[in-house]
């Protein structure tokens, strides 16, 4: 797995590089600015880009803009975005370009090494990894939508974990229910949200996140 890191904080940038190299992952370049990041994308054609949301010169949305541009230049590039805070507008802006091979994590998640590495590998494999706190806030802001009101409390729990990018067995383990119950809840969720069910985890999560994004825009 070839990785480029875009992070203006030198301690976090080098810390991430050391962590990933210790896991025998190939960090081919690090960058402190969006321009340097995009140049590295062109030069190295990595499999995954890890990108900070807020980068120079204004420390607003440069990281998101650069991530979108990187995906345009290299279709299929997996992108894992890191943010210090839950920034819903940035999360939905990134997800609007398609959920496959995308992740959005809070920086505090990096300190939980196993969770961070699992998210990175999931994104690299074409899946989705959305921070649980981001999912919770997106769902909280959209509960006024009547379609979400159709869901039972347990179905909301399943939807939230599913939107993080976890598969059925991981959802069952997280919620202490059987995989059969998870499958039943997911079928019901898709039916109630007027979404076509699918057996592929990345596609189903993308569909749910797009629904949540649409509901947020109309809220």
Secondary structure, DSSP 8 states (H G I E B T S, - for coil): -EEEEE-S-HHHHHHHHHHHHHTT-EEEEEESSHHHHHHHHHHH--SEEEEESS-TTTTSSHHHHHHHHHHHHSTT-EEEEEESS--HHHHHHHHTT-STTEEEEEGGGGGSHHHHHHHHHHHHTT-EEE-HHHHHHHHHHHTTSHHHHTS-HHHHHHHHHHHTT--HHHHHHHHT--HHHHHHHHHHHHHHTT----S-HHHHHHHHHHHHHHHHHH-
